[in-house]
């Protein structure tokens, strides 16, 4: 009797499952005849760089874990694609879309493969309509990828199911990266590279750190973007100019770009804005030469006390009183003299100006500022000449950052309220 009961239960389960499947297919067929809602696909993905971890148990490598995310971002900012996959896509109209397939499929969070199957079926069914816009609903080859700066608040973007880049310094002193996709809940990429011995010179010169990472990061970027990337050496004349490629600020001597057309822009005061395009097919170089604007407006800069060094747009023009020629536009004037506070002001010149005279009065440096500078120098000596270089470097960095933050605040106040800073125009 026991065997017959088990057999009957199994038979009943098989029949019930089969009938349920037939009913489901019938419901799908009936609902599909009514043309289910078209999917509103989100074609963008964001990439978040989380803070890195130091697993080496060596405190000095904390400086690497703090510096490397920004270094990686200098390369990642040029990655703007991610291979397209329906299982990874997000729907704007998810609830209405799933309900359009019938009550049995009104799911809030279906599996990625089931979601992709429904999207394909919807596009196939709606594709039979005469007014169906095939171009509008054609599936692309790539997502548009937006890497976010490590300094941005990433928590506000977590609801968008971003790609997440996590890194660590391992016990073997290797830099290891993980790329995680929350939609499919798994790591989709790993990369590791040995780190050189830590040194103050490497950390103080980020170009060396970028060059060190550049050697191994290329295959990681190619796998992430689904494209081949080529190293491009960049240079701009004058060197103080600001360079953009594809709208991204270039802060390294070598960048990685995919093949194709790219936009270049160079900006500097007293120079014509440089704009051009170049077609990249292989590894190469990019040299930008900017043309200086004609300086036609005489400007006389006097200071109290006289004989103070004067800088205009970061260029030394002489000791006050000094005369120079400037183009129309906005210029930054800075006067620095030992024993006095740095003086900064903005000078606006118009094309109709025939001559300008600028009078600047310097304020004696307060004793507190001198004490702060002496303290910074003490920590600097502690960093380079004591038995505790890492601790000294940390204190030196913190103190120097605070000092110049205060100075910047004073500079902004001086520039925005020139009447209170001892500046005058005639």
TORKOL-4160 file (C-alpha; in steps of 0.2 Angstrom, whole numbers, padded with zeros to 4 digits, m for minus):
426
<pt num="1" X="0000" Y="0000" Z="0000"/>
<pt num="2" X="0014" Y="0012" Z="0004"/>
<pt num="3" X="0022" Y="0010" Z="m0013"/>
<pt num="4" X="0006" Y="0013" Z="m0022"/>
<pt num="5" X="0003" Y="0029" Z="m0012"/>
<pt num="6" X="0020" Y="0036" Z="m0016"/>
<pt num="7" X="0018" Y="0031" Z="m0035"/>
<pt num="8" X="0001" Y="0040" Z="m0035"/>
<pt num="9" X="0008" Y="0056" Z="m0027"/>
<pt num="10" X="0022" Y="0057" Z="m0040"/>
<pt num="11" X="0010" Y="0054" Z="m0054"/>
<pt num="12" X="m0002" Y="0068" Z="m0047"/>
<pt num="13" X="0013" Y="0080" Z="m0046"/>
<pt num="14" X="0019" Y="0076" Z="m0064"/>
<pt num="15" X="0001" Y="0079" Z="m0071"/>
<pt num="16" X="m0001" Y="0095" Z="m0060"/>
<pt num="17" X="0015" Y="0102" Z="m0066"/>
<pt num="18" X="0011" Y="0098" Z="m0084"/>
<pt num="19" X="m0006" Y="0106" Z="m0083"/>
<pt num="20" X="0001" Y="0122" Z="m0075"/>
<pt num="21" X="0014" Y="0123" Z="m0089"/>
<pt num="22" X="0000" Y="0122" Z="m0102"/>
<pt num="23" X="m0010" Y="0135" Z="m0093"/>
<pt num="24" X="0005" Y="0147" Z="m0092"/>
<pt num="25" X="0009" Y="0145" Z="m0111"/>
<pt num="26" X="m0009" Y="0148" Z="m0115"/>
<pt num="27" X="m0010" Y="0164" Z="m0104"/>
<pt num="28" X="0007" Y="0170" Z="m0112"/>
<pt num="29" X="0000" Y="0167" Z="m0129"/>
<pt num="30" X="m0017" Y="0176" Z="m0125"/>
<pt num="31" X="m0008" Y="0191" Z="m0117"/>
<pt num="32" X="0005" Y="0192" Z="m0131"/>
<pt num="33" X="m0009" Y="0193" Z="m0144"/>
<pt num="34" X="m0013" Y="0210" Z="m0135"/>
<pt num="35" X="0005" Y="0216" Z="m0138"/>
<pt num="36" X="0013" Y="0218" Z="m0121"/>
<pt num="37" X="0021" Y="0234" Z="m0116"/>
<pt num="38" X="0037" Y="0238" Z="m0124"/>
<pt num="39" X="0052" Y="0239" Z="m0113"/>
<pt num="40" X="0060" Y="0256" Z="m0108"/>
<pt num="41" X="0078" Y="0251" Z="m0107"/>
<pt num="42" X="0091" Y="0261" Z="m0097"/>
<pt num="43" X="0107" Y="0261" Z="m0108"/>
<pt num="44" X="0119" Y="0268" Z="m0095"/>
<pt num="45" X="0129" Y="0261" Z="m0081"/>
<pt num="46" X="0139" Y="0270" Z="m0068"/>
<pt num="47" X="0155" Y="0264" Z="m0061"/>
<pt num="48" X="0159" Y="0267" Z="m0042"/>
<pt num="49" X="0177" Y="0266" Z="m0035"/>
<pt num="50" X="0176" Y="0261" Z="m0017"/>
<pt num="51" X="0189" Y="0265" Z="m0004"/>
<pt num="52" X="0204" Y="0252" Z="m0005"/>
<pt num="53" X="0209" Y="0241" Z="0009"/>
<pt num="54" X="0227" Y="0237" Z="0016"/>
<pt num="55" X="0228" Y="0219" Z="0020"/>
<pt num="56" X="0247" Y="0219" Z="0021"/>
<pt num="57" X="0247" Y="0223" Z="0039"/>
<pt num="58" X="0261" Y="0236" Z="0035"/>
<pt num="59" X="0255" Y="0253" Z="0040"/>
<pt num="60" X="0266" Y="0262" Z="0027"/>
<pt num="61" X="0255" Y="0255" Z="0013"/>
<pt num="62" X="0240" Y="0265" Z="0019"/>
<pt num="63" X="0247" Y="0279" Z="0009"/>
<pt num="64" X="0246" Y="0268" Z="m0007"/>
<pt num="65" X="0228" Y="0263" Z="m0003"/>
<pt num="66" X="0223" Y="0281" Z="m0002"/>
<pt num="67" X="0232" Y="0287" Z="m0018"/>
<pt num="68" X="0229" Y="0273" Z="m0030"/>
<pt num="69" X="0209" Y="0276" Z="m0032"/>
<pt num="70" X="0213" Y="0293" Z="m0039"/>
<pt num="71" X="0227" Y="0287" Z="m0050"/>
<pt num="72" X="0215" Y="0273" Z="m0057"/>
<pt num="73" X="0202" Y="0286" Z="m0060"/>
<pt num="74" X="0214" Y="0296" Z="m0071"/>
<pt num="75" X="0213" Y="0281" Z="m0083"/>
<pt num="76" X="0196" Y="0275" Z="m0080"/>
<pt num="77" X="0188" Y="0292" Z="m0085"/>
<pt num="78" X="0192" Y="0288" Z="m0103"/>
<pt num="79" X="0182" Y="0272" Z="m0103"/>
<pt num="80" X="0165" Y="0276" Z="m0109"/>
<pt num="81" X="0158" Y="0259" Z="m0114"/>
<pt num="82" X="0153" Y="0242" Z="m0106"/>
<pt num="83" X="0148" Y="0227" Z="m0116"/>
<pt num="84" X="0129" Y="0226" Z="m0118"/>
<pt num="85" X="0119" Y="0212" Z="m0111"/>
<pt num="86" X="0100" Y="0211" Z="m0109"/>
<pt num="87" X="0103" Y="0201" Z="m0092"/>
<pt num="88" X="0111" Y="0217" Z="m0086"/>
<pt num="89" X="0099" Y="0230" Z="m0092"/>
<pt num="90" X="0087" Y="0240" Z="m0080"/>
<pt num="91" X="0069" Y="0244" Z="m0085"/>
<pt num="92" X="0061" Y="0261" Z="m0082"/>
<pt num="93" X="0044" Y="0253" Z="m0083"/>
<pt num="94" X="0048" Y="0237" Z="m0074"/>
<pt num="95" X="0031" Y="0235" Z="m0065"/>
<pt num="96" X="0020" Y="0239" Z="m0080"/>
<pt num="97" X="0031" Y="0229" Z="m0092"/>
<pt num="98" X="0030" Y="0213" Z="m0081"/>
<pt num="99" X="0011" Y="0215" Z="m0078"/>
<pt num="100" X="0008" Y="0215" Z="m0097"/>
<pt num="101" X="0013" Y="0197" Z="m0098"/>
<pt num="102" X="m0001" Y="0192" Z="m0086"/>
<pt num="103" X="m0005" Y="0189" Z="m0068"/>
<pt num="104" X="0007" Y="0174" Z="m0066"/>
<pt num="105" X="0022" Y="0185" Z="m0072"/>
<pt num="106" X="0019" Y="0200" Z="m0061"/>
<pt num="107" X="0036" Y="0199" Z="m0053"/>
<pt num="108" X="0044" Y="0213" Z="m0045"/>
<pt num="109" X="0062" Y="0206" Z="m0046"/>
<pt num="110" X="0063" Y="0192" Z="m0059"/>
<pt num="111" X="0079" Y="0183" Z="m0062"/>
<pt num="112" X="0091" Y="0191" Z="m0075"/>
<pt num="113" X="0089" Y="0177" Z="m0088"/>
<pt num="114" X="0070" Y="0177" Z="m0086"/>
<pt num="115" X="0069" Y="0196" Z="m0088"/>
<pt num="116" X="0080" Y="0195" Z="m0104"/>
<pt num="117" X="0068" Y="0182" Z="m0111"/>
<pt num="118" X="0053" Y="0193" Z="m0108"/>
<pt num="119" X="0061" Y="0208" Z="m0116"/>
<pt num="120" X="0066" Y="0198" Z="m0132"/>
<pt num="121" X="0048" Y="0191" Z="m0133"/>
<pt num="122" X="0041" Y="0208" Z="m0131"/>
<pt num="123" X="0052" Y="0215" Z="m0145"/>
<pt num="124" X="0048" Y="0200" Z="m0156"/>
<pt num="125" X="0029" Y="0202" Z="m0153"/>
<pt num="126" X="0028" Y="0221" Z="m0155"/>
<pt num="127" X="0039" Y="0219" Z="m0171"/>
<pt num="128" X="0025" Y="0213" Z="m0180"/>
<pt num="129" X="0015" Y="0229" Z="m0179"/>
<pt num="130" X="0016" Y="0240" Z="m0194"/>
<pt num="131" X="0021" Y="0256" Z="m0184"/>
<pt num="132" X="0035" Y="0248" Z="m0174"/>
<pt num="133" X="0050" Y="0258" Z="m0174"/>
<pt num="134" X="0064" Y="0245" Z="m0176"/>
<pt num="135" X="0078" Y="0258" Z="m0175"/>
<pt num="136" X="0072" Y="0265" Z="m0159"/>
<pt num="137" X="0072" Y="0248" Z="m0151"/>
<pt num="138" X="0087" Y="0241" Z="m0159"/>
<pt num="139" X="0099" Y="0234" Z="m0145"/>
<pt num="140" X="0116" Y="0242" Z="m0144"/>
<pt num="141" X="0133" Y="0234" Z="m0143"/>
<pt num="142" X="0138" Y="0244" Z="m0127"/>
<pt num="143" X="0131" Y="0252" Z="m0112"/>
<pt num="144" X="0136" Y="0270" Z="m0110"/>
<pt num="145" X="0148" Y="0269" Z="m0095"/>
<pt num="146" X="0151" Y="0284" Z="m0083"/>
<pt num="147" X="0165" Y="0281" Z="m0070"/>
<pt num="148" X="0162" Y="0292" Z="m0055"/>
<pt num="149" X="0177" Y="0301" Z="m0046"/>
<pt num="150" X="0182" Y="0292" Z="m0030"/>
<pt num="151" X="0179" Y="0309" Z="m0021"/>
<pt num="152" X="0160" Y="0309" Z="m0025"/>
<pt num="153" X="0147" Y="0303" Z="m0013"/>
<pt num="154" X="0144" Y="0286" Z="m0021"/>
<pt num="155" X="0129" Y="0281" Z="m0009"/>
<pt num="156" X="0117" Y="0291" Z="m0019"/>
<pt num="157" X="0120" Y="0280" Z="m0035"/>
<pt num="158" X="0118" Y="0263" Z="m0027"/>
<pt num="159" X="0100" Y="0263" Z="m0032"/>
<pt num="160" X="0105" Y="0263" Z="m0050"/>
<pt num="161" X="0114" Y="0246" Z="m0049"/>
<pt num="162" X="0131" Y="0253" Z="m0053"/>
<pt num="163" X="0147" Y="0242" Z="m0057"/>
<pt num="164" X="0158" Y="0242" Z="m0041"/>
<pt num="165" X="0177" Y="0243" Z="m0042"/>
<pt num="166" X="0185" Y="0237" Z="m0026"/>
<pt num="167" X="0204" Y="0236" Z="m0023"/>
<pt num="168" X="0216" Y="0230" Z="m0010"/>
<pt num="169" X="0235" Y="0229" Z="m0006"/>
<pt num="170" X="0237" Y="0210" Z="m0002"/>
<pt num="171" X="0249" Y="0201" Z="0010"/>
<pt num="172" X="0260" Y="0198" Z="m0005"/>
<pt num="173" X="0261" Y="0217" Z="m0008"/>
<pt num="174" X="0251" Y="0216" Z="m0024"/>
<pt num="175" X="0238" Y="0228" Z="m0030"/>
<pt num="176" X="0222" Y="0217" Z="m0033"/>
<pt num="177" X="0206" Y="0224" Z="m0041"/>
<pt num="178" X="0189" Y="0217" Z="m0041"/>
<pt num="179" X="0174" Y="0222" Z="m0053"/>
<pt num="180" X="0157" Y="0217" Z="m0046"/>
<pt num="181" X="0140" Y="0218" Z="m0054"/>
<pt num="182" X="0126" Y="0219" Z="m0042"/>
<pt num="183" X="0113" Y="0214" Z="m0055"/>
<pt num="184" X="0120" Y="0196" Z="m0057"/>
<pt num="185" X="0128" Y="0197" Z="m0040"/>
<pt num="186" X="0145" Y="0191" Z="m0044"/>
<pt num="187" X="0163" Y="0197" Z="m0048"/>
<pt num="188" X="0165" Y="0198" Z="m0067"/>
<pt num="189" X="0183" Y="0203" Z="m0067"/>
<pt num="190" X="0199" Y="0202" Z="m0057"/>
<pt num="191" X="0216" Y="0209" Z="m0059"/>
<pt num="192" X="0232" Y="0210" Z="m0049"/>
<pt num="193" X="0250" Y="0217" Z="m0051"/>
<pt num="194" X="0265" Y="0218" Z="m0039"/>
<pt num="195" X="0268" Y="0234" Z="m0031"/>
<pt num="196" X="0286" Y="0242" Z="m0029"/>
<pt num="197" X="0293" Y="0246" Z="m0012"/>
<pt num="198" X="0285" Y="0261" Z="m0005"/>
<pt num="199" X="0295" Y="0277" Z="m0006"/>
<pt num="200" X="0291" Y="0295" Z="m0003"/>
<pt num="201" X="0297" Y="0300" Z="m0020"/>
<pt num="202" X="0284" Y="0288" Z="m0028"/>
<pt num="203" X="0270" Y="0295" Z="m0018"/>
<pt num="204" X="0275" Y="0313" Z="m0020"/>
<pt num="205" X="0276" Y="0311" Z="m0039"/>
<pt num="206" X="0260" Y="0304" Z="m0045"/>
<pt num="207" X="0266" Y="0304" Z="m0063"/>
<pt num="208" X="0278" Y="0290" Z="m0058"/>
<pt num="209" X="0264" Y="0280" Z="m0049"/>
<pt num="210" X="0253" Y="0282" Z="m0064"/>
<pt num="211" X="0266" Y="0276" Z="m0076"/>
<pt num="212" X="0269" Y="0261" Z="m0064"/>
<pt num="213" X="0250" Y="0256" Z="m0065"/>
<pt num="214" X="0249" Y="0260" Z="m0084"/>
<pt num="215" X="0260" Y="0245" Z="m0088"/>
<pt num="216" X="0247" Y="0232" Z="m0081"/>
<pt num="217" X="0230" Y="0242" Z="m0081"/>
<pt num="218" X="0228" Y="0241" Z="m0100"/>
<pt num="219" X="0221" Y="0223" Z="m0101"/>
<pt num="220" X="0209" Y="0227" Z="m0086"/>
<pt num="221" X="0202" Y="0242" Z="m0096"/>
<pt num="222" X="0200" Y="0232" Z="m0112"/>
<pt num="223" X="0190" Y="0218" Z="m0103"/>
<pt num="224" X="0179" Y="0231" Z="m0094"/>
<pt num="225" X="0176" Y="0241" Z="m0110"/>
<pt num="226" X="0175" Y="0227" Z="m0123"/>
<pt num="227" X="0187" Y="0237" Z="m0134"/>
<pt num="228" X="0206" Y="0238" Z="m0138"/>
<pt num="229" X="0215" Y="0252" Z="m0129"/>
<pt num="230" X="0231" Y="0261" Z="m0136"/>
<pt num="231" X="0243" Y="0271" Z="m0125"/>
<pt num="232" X="0244" Y="0289" Z="m0131"/>
<pt num="233" X="0258" Y="0301" Z="m0125"/>
<pt num="234" X="0251" Y="0318" Z="m0123"/>
<pt num="235" X="0260" Y="0335" Z="m0123"/>
<pt num="236" X="0254" Y="0353" Z="m0123"/>
<pt num="237" X="0264" Y="0369" Z="m0126"/>
<pt num="238" X="0263" Y="0380" Z="m0115"/>
<pt num="239" X="0265" Y="0366" Z="m0101"/>
<pt num="240" X="0254" Y="0376" Z="m0089"/>
<pt num="241" X="0239" Y="0375" Z="m0101"/>
<pt num="242" X="0224" Y="0364" Z="m0097"/>
<pt num="243" X="0221" Y="0349" Z="m0108"/>
<pt num="244" X="0205" Y="0340" Z="m0111"/>
<pt num="245" X="0202" Y="0324" Z="m0122"/>
<pt num="246" X="0184" Y="0319" Z="m0125"/>
<pt num="247" X="0179" Y="0332" Z="m0111"/>
<pt num="248" X="0190" Y="0323" Z="m0098"/>
<pt num="249" X="0204" Y="0333" Z="m0090"/>
<pt num="250" X="0221" Y="0325" Z="m0094"/>
<pt num="251" X="0233" Y="0325" Z="m0079"/>
<pt num="252" X="0245" Y="0312" Z="m0084"/>
<pt num="253" X="0258" Y="0311" Z="m0098"/>
<pt num="254" X="0251" Y="0295" Z="m0106"/>
<pt num="255" X="0232" Y="0291" Z="m0108"/>
<pt num="256" X="0224" Y="0275" Z="m0114"/>
<pt num="257" X="0211" Y="0278" Z="m0128"/>
<pt num="258" X="0201" Y="0266" Z="m0139"/>
<pt num="259" X="0202" Y="0267" Z="m0158"/>
<pt num="260" X="0191" Y="0280" Z="m0166"/>
<pt num="261" X="0188" Y="0299" Z="m0167"/>
<pt num="262" X="0193" Y="0309" Z="m0151"/>
<pt num="263" X="0190" Y="0328" Z="m0147"/>
<pt num="264" X="0204" Y="0338" Z="m0140"/>
<pt num="265" X="0203" Y="0355" Z="m0131"/>
<pt num="266" X="0217" Y="0366" Z="m0124"/>
<pt num="267" X="0214" Y="0381" Z="m0112"/>
<pt num="268" X="0225" Y="0395" Z="m0105"/>
<pt num="269" X="0223" Y="0413" Z="m0101"/>
<pt num="270" X="0231" Y="0424" Z="m0115"/>
<pt num="271" X="0230" Y="0410" Z="m0127"/>
<pt num="272" X="0218" Y="0405" Z="m0141"/>
<pt num="273" X="0207" Y="0390" Z="m0136"/>
<pt num="274" X="0213" Y="0375" Z="m0145"/>
<pt num="275" X="0200" Y="0363" Z="m0152"/>
<pt num="276" X="0203" Y="0349" Z="m0164"/>
<pt num="277" X="0199" Y="0331" Z="m0168"/>
<pt num="278" X="0211" Y="0316" Z="m0171"/>
<pt num="279" X="0208" Y="0298" Z="m0177"/>
<pt num="280" X="0217" Y="0285" Z="m0167"/>
<pt num="281" X="0221" Y="0268" Z="m0175"/>
<pt num="282" X="0236" Y="0263" Z="m0166"/>
<pt num="283" X="0248" Y="0268" Z="m0152"/>
<pt num="284" X="0254" Y="0286" Z="m0155"/>
<pt num="285" X="0257" Y="0303" Z="m0148"/>
<pt num="286" X="0247" Y="0319" Z="m0146"/>
<pt num="287" X="0256" Y="0336" Z="m0147"/>
<pt num="288" X="0246" Y="0352" Z="m0144"/>
<pt num="289" X="0253" Y="0369" Z="m0149"/>
<pt num="290" X="0243" Y="0384" Z="m0143"/>
<pt num="291" X="0244" Y="0402" Z="m0150"/>
<pt num="292" X="0247" Y="0416" Z="m0139"/>
<pt num="293" X="0235" Y="0431" Z="m0140"/>
<pt num="294" X="0241" Y="0448" Z="m0143"/>
<pt num="295" X="0244" Y="0458" Z="m0128"/>
<pt num="296" X="0239" Y="0476" Z="m0132"/>
<pt num="297" X="0234" Y="0485" Z="m0115"/>
<pt num="298" X="0247" Y="0493" Z="m0105"/>
<pt num="299" X="0245" Y="0489" Z="m0086"/>
<pt num="300" X="0256" Y="0497" Z="m0072"/>
<pt num="301" X="0256" Y="0488" Z="m0055"/>
<pt num="302" X="0262" Y="0497" Z="m0040"/>
<pt num="303" X="0264" Y="0490" Z="m0022"/>
<pt num="304" X="0266" Y="0497" Z="m0005"/>
<pt num="305" X="0280" Y="0493" Z="0000"/>
<pt num="306" X="0288" Y="0494" Z="m0017"/>
<pt num="307" X="0301" Y="0482" Z="m0024"/>
<pt num="308" X="0289" Y="0467" Z="m0021"/>
<pt num="309" X="0289" Y="0452" Z="m0034"/>
<pt num="310" X="0273" Y="0453" Z="m0045"/>
<pt num="311" X="0265" Y="0438" Z="m0054"/>
<pt num="312" X="0252" Y="0439" Z="m0067"/>
<pt num="313" X="0243" Y="0423" Z="m0072"/>
<pt num="314" X="0257" Y="0413" Z="m0062"/>
<pt num="315" X="0270" Y="0422" Z="m0073"/>
<pt num="316" X="0283" Y="0433" Z="m0065"/>
<pt num="317" X="0283" Y="0450" Z="m0073"/>
<pt num="318" X="0295" Y="0459" Z="m0062"/>
<pt num="319" X="0298" Y="0469" Z="m0046"/>
<pt num="320" X="0285" Y="0483" Z="m0042"/>
<pt num="321" X="0282" Y="0496" Z="m0049"/>
<pt num="322" X="0281" Y="0486" Z="m0065"/>
<pt num="323" X="0273" Y="0488" Z="m0082"/>
<pt num="324" X="0267" Y="0475" Z="m0094"/>
<pt num="325" X="0256" Y="0472" Z="m0108"/>
<pt num="326" X="0240" Y="0461" Z="m0106"/>
<pt num="327" X="0226" Y="0455" Z="m0117"/>
<pt num="328" X="0207" Y="0459" Z="m0113"/>
<pt num="329" X="0199" Y="0447" Z="m0101"/>
<pt num="330" X="0202" Y="0442" Z="m0083"/>
<pt num="331" X="0219" Y="0440" Z="m0075"/>
<pt num="332" X="0225" Y="0435" Z="m0058"/>
<pt num="333" X="0238" Y="0446" Z="m0050"/>
<pt num="334" X="0248" Y="0440" Z="m0036"/>
<pt num="335" X="0261" Y="0449" Z="m0025"/>
<pt num="336" X="0272" Y="0439" Z="m0013"/>
<pt num="337" X="0285" Y="0446" Z="m0001"/>
<pt num="338" X="0294" Y="0439" Z="0014"/>
<pt num="339" X="0286" Y="0446" Z="0030"/>
<pt num="340" X="0270" Y="0451" Z="0022"/>
<pt num="341" X="0254" Y="0441" Z="0018"/>
<pt num="342" X="0252" Y="0435" Z="0000"/>
<pt num="343" X="0241" Y="0447" Z="m0010"/>
<pt num="344" X="0229" Y="0440" Z="m0024"/>
<pt num="345" X="0217" Y="0450" Z="m0034"/>
<pt num="346" X="0208" Y="0448" Z="m0050"/>
<pt num="347" X="0210" Y="0461" Z="m0064"/>
<pt num="348" X="0197" Y="0463" Z="m0077"/>
<pt num="349" X="0202" Y="0471" Z="m0094"/>
<pt num="350" X="0191" Y="0476" Z="m0108"/>
<pt num="351" X="0195" Y="0478" Z="m0127"/>
<pt num="352" X="0191" Y="0497" Z="m0126"/>
<pt num="353" X="0203" Y="0500" Z="m0111"/>
<pt num="354" X="0219" Y="0510" Z="m0116"/>
<pt num="355" X="0228" Y="0509" Z="m0100"/>
<pt num="356" X="0226" Y="0502" Z="m0082"/>
<pt num="357" X="0235" Y="0506" Z="m0066"/>
<pt num="358" X="0234" Y="0494" Z="m0051"/>
<pt num="359" X="0238" Y="0499" Z="m0033"/>
<pt num="360" X="0241" Y="0485" Z="m0020"/>
<pt num="361" X="0244" Y="0487" Z="m0002"/>
<pt num="362" X="0252" Y="0472" Z="0007"/>
<pt num="363" X="0248" Y="0468" Z="0025"/>
<pt num="364" X="0262" Y="0463" Z="0037"/>
<pt num="365" X="0262" Y="0444" Z="0040"/>
<pt num="366" X="0254" Y="0440" Z="0057"/>
<pt num="367" X="0264" Y="0430" Z="0070"/>
<pt num="368" X="0252" Y="0416" Z="0070"/>
<pt num="369" X="0255" Y="0413" Z="0052"/>
<pt num="370" X="0274" Y="0413" Z="0054"/>
<pt num="371" X="0272" Y="0400" Z="0069"/>
<pt num="372" X="0261" Y="0389" Z="0057"/>
<pt num="373" X="0274" Y="0389" Z="0044"/>
<pt num="374" X="0288" Y="0385" Z="0057"/>
<pt num="375" X="0277" Y="0370" Z="0063"/>
<pt num="376" X="0276" Y="0364" Z="0045"/>
<pt num="377" X="0294" Y="0365" Z="0042"/>
<pt num="378" X="0297" Y="0355" Z="0059"/>
<pt num="379" X="0286" Y="0341" Z="0053"/>
<pt num="380" X="0295" Y="0341" Z="0036"/>
<pt num="381" X="0311" Y="0339" Z="0044"/>
<pt num="382" X="0303" Y="0325" Z="0055"/>
<pt num="383" X="0298" Y="0316" Z="0039"/>
<pt num="384" X="0314" Y="0317" Z="0030"/>
<pt num="385" X="0328" Y="0316" Z="0044"/>
<pt num="386" X="0320" Y="0307" Z="0059"/>
<pt num="387" X="0318" Y="0289" Z="0063"/>
<pt num="388" X="0299" Y="0291" Z="0061"/>
<pt num="389" X="0298" Y="0296" Z="0043"/>
<pt num="390" X="0280" Y="0289" Z="0040"/>
<pt num="391" X="0273" Y="0297" Z="0055"/>
<pt num="392" X="0282" Y="0313" Z="0051"/>
<pt num="393" X="0275" Y="0313" Z="0033"/>
<pt num="394" X="0258" Y="0311" Z="0039"/>
<pt num="395" X="0259" Y="0325" Z="0051"/>
<pt num="396" X="0267" Y="0336" Z="0038"/>
<pt num="397" X="0254" Y="0333" Z="0025"/>
<pt num="398" X="0240" Y="0336" Z="0037"/>
<pt num="399" X="0247" Y="0352" Z="0044"/>
<pt num="400" X="0252" Y="0359" Z="0026"/>
<pt num="401" X="0234" Y="0355" Z="0020"/>
<pt num="402" X="0226" Y="0364" Z="0034"/>
<pt num="403" X="0238" Y="0379" Z="0032"/>
<pt num="404" X="0235" Y="0381" Z="0013"/>
<pt num="405" X="0216" Y="0379" Z="0015"/>
<pt num="406" X="0216" Y="0394" Z="0027"/>
<pt num="407" X="0227" Y="0403" Z="0015"/>
<pt num="408" X="0215" Y="0399" Z="0000"/>
<pt num="409" X="0200" Y="0405" Z="0010"/>
<pt num="410" X="0209" Y="0421" Z="0013"/>
<pt num="411" X="0213" Y="0423" Z="m0005"/>
<pt num="412" X="0195" Y="0420" Z="m0010"/>
<pt num="413" X="0190" Y="0433" Z="0002"/>
<pt num="414" X="0203" Y="0445" Z="m0005"/>
<pt num="415" X="0197" Y="0442" Z="m0023"/>
<pt num="416" X="0179" Y="0443" Z="m0020"/>
<pt num="417" X="0180" Y="0459" Z="m0008"/>
<pt num="418" X="0194" Y="0469" Z="m0016"/>
<pt num="419" X="0189" Y="0485" Z="m0007"/>
<pt num="420" X="0194" Y="0476" Z="0009"/>
<pt num="421" X="0211" Y="0470" Z="0003"/>
<pt num="422" X="0220" Y="0485" Z="0000"/>
<pt num="423" X="0218" Y="0485" Z="m0019"/>
<pt num="424" X="0214" Y="0500" Z="m0030"/>
<pt num="425" X="0211" Y="0503" Z="m0049"/>
<pt num="426" X="0214" Y="0519" Z="m0058"/>
